Amino acid sequence: MTDPLLIADAEVDGFGGTDVRVEGGRVVEIGKGLSRRGAEVVDAAGGALIPGLTDHHLHLHATAADAASVRCGPPAVTTVAALRDALTSAPTDPAGWVRGVGYVESVAGDLDAAALDRLCPDRPVRIQHRSGAMWMLNSAAARMAGLETGHHPGVERDDTGTPTGRVWRADGWLRARLPATRPPSLAAIGTALTGFGITSVTDATPDLAPESQRAIADAMGSGDLPQRVHLLGAPLGDRSPDARQPTVGPYKIVIADSGLPELSSLADAIDAAHAVGRPVAVHCVSREALLILLVAFDDVGTLPGDRIEHGALVPRETLSRTRDLGLTIVTQPGFICDRGDDYLRDVDDVDLPDLYRCRSLLDAGVPVALSSDAPYGPLDPWQVIAAAVDRRAPSGAVVGADERITAAAALDGYLTPATDPGGRPRRVRVGAAADLVLLHCPLTVALAAPSADTVRHTWTPRR
């Protein structure tokens, strides 16, 4: 960002013909006919000027790696033959491995090492399930990763104790057993986020390795990643050392549906975080997981900032309890536009009204923030906003019409600060940080048909 900067003839909070002056990375003046002396001038031509958006839940390195991986699920791959072709023709990484992403059982059923060997036996293959919860390895990959001698509860074994090739919720453990590689560059994702108007993100990856944290900090420092970063996966006790580094948010806890935790162990994990002053951010996607979590919070109490990640299934009878506990839900209605037809086919009818709630949460007084969960959901916030508005699956079918919210309310879900998801939306104000997004048109026009095409320019001041 050039400093000083004058953005002239913008729409700000619905008022057209407004000038905004920026100096020192802050908005210093808002009015009409401001002096242009000494400033670079950008003619907004009546376009809306809004604060930069915050994606409250994504996975930076997984998103970067996803871009370099072979597609193994819909819409690119929908049959066994197409999956075989994709794996056999895929380029390998420098260590000779094939990395696949996005698999779902509608393609070729439950994959294990034996099934993958029939598709691609001659080089190591690992494929991530679309949910992000599981990796599936062929025999060559399982052998090279040492699954036979590996000791992790996520390594699935058959009745004889032999690894099946399926590994659940063990990303860090598995990564340490793969050929050593540097974390992928974040430059491309930084550019993509900027194009969407996103100036701040919360990385929700649990148990971030030190090298991953360093790589994020280095990308921020170099400008490859212009966005500010808030970490959920920083170890307990970590604090942000300075403004050039990621900030430390609530502590990420995963309730894995592949093996629900004992209530006492979940309560102990929450209590340990609270004891050092860290709220918790709990991955929770099923009805059973949510009920266990609420009982755990009843036992140990809550801290301001405690949050539920996803809230994929929130029974109506839990809404008031969630509100009374002071919990925020960080959810992803973008999954409706991405996977809605799968939900209509696979989710029990009794659960469909509870799926990725928005309107009923807001009506009940539960703070709600929106996010992508990229790479598992669509990264584009405008696509997520559109999904929150129309709740349409790819086929056009509506999933949970009663949960629709206005586009303005959905945008507010991206305008709350990373440190206060679901709180008061940021506005363009004197004294505010000059993380700004200029649209090509007035805000009401942009929200009538939400699209990233309306983003004209994004400013993120250098730290």
C-alpha positions as CSV (number, residue, x, y, z in Angstrom):
1,M,0.0,0.0,0.0
2,T,1.3,3.4,-1.0
3,D,1.2,5.8,2.0
4,P,-0.4,8.2,2.2
5,L,-3.4,7.1,0.1
6,L,-6.6,8.8,-0.8
7,I,-9.6,6.7,-2.0
8,A,-11.9,9.1,-3.6
9,D,-15.7,8.9,-4.4
10,A,-16.3,5.6,-2.5
11,E,-19.5,4.3,-1.0
12,V,-18.8,3.9,2.8
13,D,-21.6,2.6,5.0
14,G,-24.1,3.3,2.3
15,F,-23.0,6.9,1.7
16,G,-21.7,7.7,-1.7
17,G,-19.2,10.3,-2.7
18,T,-17.0,9.6,0.3
19,D,-13.2,10.1,0.5
20,V,-11.0,8.0,2.8
21,R,-7.4,9.0,3.6
22,V,-4.9,6.4,4.8
23,E,-1.6,7.1,6.5
24,G,0.7,4.9,8.5
25,G,-1.5,1.9,7.8
26,R,-4.5,3.5,9.4
27,V,-7.6,5.3,8.3
28,V,-7.0,8.9,9.4
29,E,-9.8,10.8,7.7
30,I,-13.2,10.2,6.2
31,G,-15.3,12.9,4.5
32,K,-16.2,14.6,1.3
33,G,-13.8,16.6,-0.8
34,L,-10.7,15.7,1.3
35,S,-7.4,17.2,0.3
36,R,-5.4,15.1,-2.2
37,R,-2.1,16.8,-1.4
38,G,0.8,14.4,-1.2
39,A,-1.3,11.3,-1.6
40,E,-1.7,8.6,-4.2
41,V,-5.3,8.9,-5.4
42,V,-7.5,6.0,-6.3
43,D,-10.9,6.9,-7.9
44,A,-13.4,4.5,-6.4
45,A,-16.0,5.6,-9.0
46,G,-18.8,4.9,-6.5
47,G,-17.7,1.4,-5.6
48,A,-18.2,0.3,-2.0
49,L,-15.2,0.4,0.4
50,I,-15.4,-2.3,3.1
51,P,-13.0,-3.7,5.6
52,G,-10.9,-6.7,4.6
53,L,-12.6,-10.1,5.1
54,T,-11.5,-12.7,7.7
55,D,-11.6,-16.4,6.9
56,H,-12.2,-17.8,10.4
57,H,-11.2,-21.4,9.7
58,L,-8.9,-22.7,7.0
59,H,-5.7,-24.8,6.6
60,L,-2.9,-22.8,4.9
61,H,-0.4,-25.5,4.1
62,A,-3.0,-28.1,3.3
63,T,-4.6,-25.7,0.8
64,A,-1.2,-25.0,-0.8
65,A,-0.5,-28.7,-1.0
66,D,-4.0,-29.4,-2.4
67,A,-3.3,-27.2,-5.4
68,A,-0.4,-29.5,-6.4
69,S,-2.3,-32.8,-5.8
70,V,-4.2,-35.1,-8.1
71,R,-8.0,-34.9,-7.9
72,C,-9.5,-38.2,-6.7
73,G,-13.1,-37.3,-6.3
74,P,-16.1,-35.4,-7.8
75,P,-16.5,-33.5,-10.0
76,A,-13.2,-34.4,-11.7
77,V,-13.3,-38.1,-10.8
78,T,-16.5,-40.1,-10.4
79,T,-15.7,-43.7,-11.4
80,V,-13.2,-46.4,-10.7
81,A,-11.8,-46.2,-14.2
82,A,-11.3,-42.4,-13.9
83,L,-9.6,-42.8,-10.5
84,R,-7.2,-45.4,-12.0
85,D,-6.4,-43.1,-14.9
86,A,-5.9,-40.1,-12.6
87,L,-3.4,-42.1,-10.3
88,T,-1.4,-43.7,-13.1
89,S,-1.0,-40.5,-15.0
90,A,-0.4,-38.2,-12.0
91,P,3.0,-36.6,-11.6
92,T,5.0,-37.6,-8.5
93,D,6.6,-35.4,-6.0
94,P,10.5,-35.2,-5.8
95,A,10.5,-38.4,-3.6
96,G,8.4,-40.3,-6.2
97,W,5.1,-40.3,-4.3
98,V,1.6,-39.6,-5.7
99,R,-0.5,-37.4,-3.4
100,G,-4.3,-37.5,-4.1
101,V,-7.1,-35.4,-2.5
102,G,-10.8,-35.2,-2.4
103,Y,-11.7,-38.9,-2.4
104,V,-15.3,-39.9,-1.5
105,E,-16.7,-43.4,-1.4
106,S,-19.1,-42.8,-4.3
107,V,-16.1,-43.1,-6.6
108,A,-14.8,-46.6,-5.7
109,G,-16.2,-47.6,-2.3
110,D,-14.0,-47.9,0.8
111,L,-10.4,-47.7,-0.2
112,D,-7.7,-49.6,1.6
113,A,-4.2,-50.7,0.6
114,A,-5.5,-53.8,-1.3
115,A,-8.0,-51.7,-3.3
116,L,-5.4,-49.1,-4.1
117,D,-2.9,-51.8,-5.2
118,R,-5.4,-52.8,-7.9
119,L,-5.5,-49.3,-9.2
120,C,-1.9,-48.2,-8.9
121,P,0.6,-50.8,-7.5
122,D,3.9,-49.6,-8.9
123,R,4.6,-46.4,-6.9
124,P,3.7,-45.1,-3.5
125,V,0.2,-43.5,-3.4
126,R,-1.5,-41.7,-0.5
127,I,-5.0,-40.3,-0.9
128,Q,-6.8,-38.0,1.5
129,H,-10.5,-38.5,2.1
130,R,-12.6,-35.4,1.2
131,S,-13.4,-34.9,4.9
132,G,-9.7,-34.5,5.7
133,A,-10.0,-37.1,8.5
134,M,-8.3,-40.0,6.8
135,W,-5.4,-41.0,4.5
136,M,-5.5,-44.1,2.4
137,L,-2.1,-45.7,1.4
138,N,-1.3,-48.4,-1.1
139,S,1.0,-51.2,0.0
140,A,4.1,-49.5,-1.4
141,A,3.3,-46.3,0.6
142,A,2.4,-48.2,3.7
143,R,5.6,-50.1,3.6
144,M,7.7,-46.9,3.1
145,A,5.8,-45.1,5.8
146,G,6.4,-48.0,8.3
147,L,2.8,-48.6,9.2
148,E,3.5,-52.2,10.2
149,T,5.7,-51.0,13.1
150,G,4.0,-47.7,13.7
151,H,2.3,-47.0,17.0
152,H,-0.5,-44.6,16.6
153,P,-4.2,-45.2,17.5
154,G,-5.2,-43.8,14.1
155,V,-3.5,-46.7,12.2
156,E,-6.3,-49.0,11.3
157,R,-5.5,-52.7,11.5
158,D,-7.4,-55.8,10.5
159,D,-8.2,-58.8,12.8
160,T,-4.6,-60.1,12.4
161,G,-3.1,-56.8,13.4
162,T,-1.9,-56.0,9.9
163,P,-2.3,-52.3,8.8
164,T,-5.2,-51.9,6.3
165,G,-3.5,-48.8,4.8
166,R,-6.1,-46.5,6.3
167,V,-4.8,-43.9,8.8
168,W,-7.2,-41.7,10.8
169,R,-6.6,-38.3,12.3
170,A,-2.8,-38.7,12.3
171,D,-1.6,-36.0,9.9
172,G,1.5,-34.9,11.9
173,W,2.5,-38.5,12.8
174,L,2.2,-39.6,9.2
175,R,4.0,-36.6,7.8
176,A,7.0,-37.4,10.0
177,R,7.3,-40.8,8.5
178,L,7.2,-39.6,4.9
179,P,10.2,-38.3,2.9
180,A,11.3,-35.0,4.3
181,T,10.0,-32.0,2.4
182,R,9.7,-28.3,3.1
183,P,6.3,-26.9,3.7
184,P,4.8,-25.8,0.4
185,S,5.0,-22.2,-0.6
186,L,2.1,-20.0,0.5
187,A,2.6,-17.3,-2.2
188,A,-0.2,-18.6,-4.5
189,I,-2.7,-18.9,-1.7
190,G,-1.7,-15.4,-0.5
191,T,-2.5,-14.1,-4.0
192,A,-5.8,-16.0,-4.2
193,L,-6.9,-14.7,-0.8
194,T,-6.1,-11.2,-1.7
195,G,-8.1,-11.5,-4.9
196,F,-11.1,-12.5,-2.7
197,G,-10.7,-9.5,-0.4
198,I,-9.4,-11.6,2.5
199,T,-6.8,-9.8,4.7
200,S,-6.9,-12.0,7.7
201,V,-7.1,-15.8,8.3
202,T,-7.4,-18.2,11.1
203,D,-5.3,-21.4,10.5
204,A,-7.3,-24.2,12.2
205,T,-4.7,-26.9,11.7
206,P,-4.3,-28.7,15.1
207,D,-0.9,-29.3,16.6
208,L,1.1,-27.3,14.1
209,A,4.7,-28.4,13.9
210,P,7.4,-25.8,14.6
211,E,8.6,-25.9,11.0
212,S,5.0,-25.1,9.8
213,Q,4.7,-22.2,12.2
214,R,8.1,-20.9,11.1
215,A,7.1,-21.2,7.4
216,I,3.9,-19.2,8.0
217,A,5.8,-16.5,9.8
218,D,8.5,-16.4,7.1
219,A,5.7,-16.1,4.4
220,M,4.2,-13.2,6.3
221,G,7.5,-11.5,6.7
222,S,8.4,-11.9,3.0
223,G,5.1,-10.7,1.8
224,D,4.3,-14.0,0.1
225,L,1.4,-14.2,2.5
226,P,0.1,-10.6,3.0
227,Q,-2.7,-11.7,5.3
228,R,-2.5,-11.6,9.1
229,V,-2.7,-15.1,10.6
230,H,-4.3,-16.3,13.8
231,L,-3.3,-19.8,14.9
232,L,-5.4,-22.4,16.6
233,G,-2.7,-25.1,16.5
234,A,0.0,-23.4,18.5
235,P,1.0,-25.4,21.5
236,L,-0.3,-24.5,24.9
237,G,1.7,-21.8,26.5
238,D,2.7,-20.2,23.1
239,R,2.3,-16.5,22.8
240,S,2.8,-14.3,19.7
241,P,6.3,-12.8,20.0
242,D,5.7,-9.7,17.9
243,A,3.4,-8.2,15.3
244,R,5.3,-9.7,12.4
245,Q,4.3,-13.2,13.6
246,P,1.0,-15.1,13.6
247,T,-1.1,-14.4,16.7
248,V,-2.2,-17.2,19.0
249,G,-5.8,-18.0,19.3
250,P,-7.9,-20.6,21.1
251,Y,-6.4,-24.1,21.4
252,K,-7.6,-26.6,18.8
253,I,-9.1,-29.8,20.1
254,V,-10.4,-32.5,17.7
255,I,-13.4,-34.7,18.6
256,A,-12.8,-37.5,16.0
257,D,-16.0,-39.3,15.0
258,S,-13.8,-42.3,14.1
259,G,-13.4,-42.7,17.9
260,L,-15.3,-40.4,20.2
261,P,-13.3,-39.5,23.4
262,E,-14.1,-40.4,26.9
263,L,-15.9,-37.5,28.6
264,S,-13.3,-37.2,31.3
265,S,-10.4,-37.0,28.8
266,L,-12.2,-34.3,26.8
267,A,-13.0,-32.3,29.9
268,D,-9.3,-32.7,31.0
269,A,-8.1,-31.3,27.6
270,I,-10.4,-28.3,27.9
271,D,-9.4,-27.7,31.5
272,A,-5.7,-27.8,30.6
273,A,-6.1,-25.1,28.0
274,H,-8.3,-23.0,30.3
275,A,-5.7,-23.3,33.1
276,V,-3.1,-21.4,31.0
277,G,-5.7,-18.8,29.9
278,R,-6.4,-20.3,26.4
279,P,-10.0,-20.7,25.2
280,V,-10.6,-23.8,23.1
281,A,-11.8,-24.3,19.5
282,V,-13.3,-27.7,19.3
283,H,-13.8,-29.6,16.0
284,C,-17.3,-30.9,16.2
285,V,-19.2,-32.3,13.2
286,S,-21.7,-34.9,14.6
287,R,-24.7,-34.8,16.9
288,E,-22.9,-37.2,19.3
289,A,-19.7,-35.1,19.4
290,L,-21.7,-31.9,20.1
291,L,-23.6,-33.5,23.0
292,I,-20.4,-34.8,24.6
293,L,-18.8,-31.4,24.2
294,L,-21.7,-29.6,25.9
295,V,-21.6,-32.0,28.8
296,A,-17.8,-31.4,29.1
297,F,-18.3,-27.7,29.2
298,D,-21.0,-28.1,31.8
299,D,-18.4,-30.0,33.9
300,V,-15.4,-27.6,33.5
301,G,-17.0,-24.3,32.6
302,T,-16.2,-22.0,29.7
303,L,-13.9,-19.1,28.9
304,P,-14.7,-16.1,26.8
305,G,-13.5,-17.1,23.3
306,D,-14.5,-20.8,23.5
307,R,-15.8,-21.9,20.1
308,I,-17.2,-24.8,18.2
309,E,-15.6,-25.5,14.8
310,H,-18.0,-26.6,12.0
311,G,-21.1,-27.3,14.0
312,A,-22.1,-29.5,11.1
313,L,-25.1,-31.0,13.0
314,V,-26.6,-28.8,15.7
315,P,-29.9,-30.2,17.1
316,R,-32.5,-27.5,17.7
317,E,-32.8,-28.6,21.4
318,T,-29.1,-27.6,22.0
319,L,-29.4,-24.0,20.7
320,S,-30.3,-22.3,24.0
321,R,-27.7,-24.4,25.9
322,T,-25.0,-23.4,23.4
323,R,-26.0,-19.7,23.8
324,D,-26.1,-19.9,27.6
325,L,-22.6,-21.4,27.7
326,G,-21.4,-18.4,25.7
327,L,-20.0,-20.4,22.8
328,T,-19.4,-19.2,19.3
329,I,-20.0,-21.4,16.3
330,V,-17.6,-21.0,13.3
331,T,-19.4,-22.8,10.5
332,Q,-19.1,-23.4,6.7
333,P,-22.3,-23.1,4.7
334,G,-20.1,-23.4,1.6
335,F,-20.3,-27.2,2.1
336,I,-24.0,-26.9,1.1
337,C,-23.1,-25.6,-2.4
338,D,-20.2,-28.0,-2.6
339,R,-21.6,-31.3,-1.3
340,G,-25.3,-30.6,-0.8
341,D,-26.5,-33.4,-3.1
342,D,-24.3,-35.9,-1.2
343,Y,-26.0,-34.7,2.0
344,L,-29.5,-35.1,0.5
345,R,-28.6,-38.6,-0.5
346,D,-26.6,-39.8,2.5
347,V,-27.7,-37.8,5.6
348,D,-30.8,-39.1,7.5
349,D,-33.9,-37.0,6.9
350,V,-34.1,-36.3,10.6
351,D,-30.7,-34.7,10.6
352,L,-31.1,-32.5,7.5
353,P,-32.7,-29.6,9.3
354,D,-29.8,-29.5,11.7
355,L,-27.1,-29.3,8.9
356,Y,-24.8,-26.2,8.9
357,R,-27.3,-24.0,10.7
358,C,-27.1,-20.2,10.3
359,R,-30.5,-18.5,10.7
360,S,-31.6,-20.5,13.8
361,L,-28.2,-19.9,15.5
362,L,-28.5,-16.1,15.0
363,D,-32.1,-16.1,16.1
364,A,-31.2,-18.0,19.3
365,G,-28.5,-15.4,20.1
366,V,-25.5,-17.7,19.3
367,P,-22.6,-15.8,17.8
368,V,-21.8,-17.1,14.3
369,A,-18.7,-16.6,12.1
370,L,-18.3,-17.9,8.6
371,S,-15.3,-19.6,7.0
372,S,-14.2,-21.9,4.3
373,D,-12.4,-24.9,5.9
374,A,-10.2,-24.8,2.7
375,P,-9.0,-27.0,1.1
376,Y,-12.0,-29.2,2.2
377,G,-14.6,-26.5,1.4
378,P,-14.6,-23.7,-1.2
379,L,-12.0,-21.0,-0.4
380,D,-14.0,-18.2,-2.1
381,P,-15.9,-16.2,0.6
382,W,-18.4,-14.8,-1.9
383,Q,-19.3,-18.4,-2.9
384,V,-19.8,-19.2,0.8
385,I,-21.9,-16.0,1.2
386,A,-24.1,-17.1,-1.7
387,A,-24.5,-20.5,-0.2
388,A,-25.6,-19.0,3.1
389,V,-28.2,-17.0,1.1
390,D,-29.7,-19.7,-1.2
391,R,-28.6,-23.0,0.4
392,R,-28.5,-24.6,-3.0
393,A,-26.7,-27.9,-3.8
394,P,-24.9,-28.3,-7.1
395,S,-28.1,-29.8,-8.6
396,G,-30.1,-26.7,-7.6
397,A,-31.9,-28.6,-4.7
398,V,-32.3,-26.5,-1.5
399,V,-30.8,-27.9,1.7
400,G,-32.4,-26.4,4.8
401,A,-34.4,-23.5,3.4
402,D,-35.2,-22.3,6.9
403,E,-31.5,-21.7,7.6
404,R,-31.1,-19.0,4.9
405,I,-29.8,-15.7,5.9
406,T,-29.4,-12.4,4.1
407,A,-26.3,-11.6,2.1
408,A,-25.5,-8.7,4.5
409,A,-25.7,-11.0,7.5
410,A,-23.4,-13.5,5.7
411,L,-20.9,-10.8,4.9
412,D,-20.9,-9.7,8.5
413,G,-19.8,-13.3,9.3
414,Y,-16.6,-12.5,7.4
415,L,-16.2,-9.0,8.8
416,T,-15.7,-9.9,12.5
417,P,-12.1,-9.8,13.7
418,A,-10.1,-13.0,14.0
419,T,-9.8,-12.4,17.7
420,D,-13.6,-12.1,18.0
421,P,-15.4,-14.3,15.5
422,G,-19.1,-13.7,15.6
423,G,-18.6,-10.4,17.4
424,R,-19.1,-6.9,16.2
425,P,-18.4,-6.6,12.4
426,R,-15.6,-4.2,11.5
427,R,-16.5,-1.0,9.7
428,V,-14.4,1.6,7.8
429,R,-13.7,4.0,10.7
430,V,-11.1,6.7,11.5
431,G,-8.4,5.0,13.5
432,A,-9.1,1.5,12.1
433,A,-6.4,-0.5,10.5
434,A,-6.4,0.1,6.7
435,D,-7.2,-3.5,5.7
436,L,-9.6,-2.4,3.0
437,V,-11.5,-3.9,0.0
438,L,-12.7,-1.8,-2.9
439,L,-15.6,-3.2,-4.9
440,H,-16.5,-2.3,-8.5
441,C,-20.0,-1.4,-7.4
442,P,-22.2,-0.3,-4.5
443,L,-22.6,-2.9,-1.7
444,T,-26.3,-3.5,-2.4
445,V,-25.4,-4.4,-6.0
446,A,-22.6,-6.7,-4.9
447,L,-24.8,-8.5,-2.4
448,A,-27.6,-9.0,-4.8
449,A,-25.4,-11.5,-6.6
450,P,-22.3,-12.3,-4.5
451,S,-19.2,-12.9,-6.6
452,A,-15.5,-12.5,-6.3
453,D,-15.7,-10.6,-9.6
454,T,-16.9,-7.6,-7.7
455,V,-13.6,-7.2,-5.8
456,R,-11.6,-4.5,-7.5
457,H,-8.7,-4.0,-5.1
458,T,-7.5,-5.2,-1.7
459,W,-5.1,-3.3,0.6
460,T,-3.3,-5.0,3.4
461,P,-0.8,-2.7,5.0
462,R,2.7,-4.2,5.5
463,R,3.3,-5.1,9.1
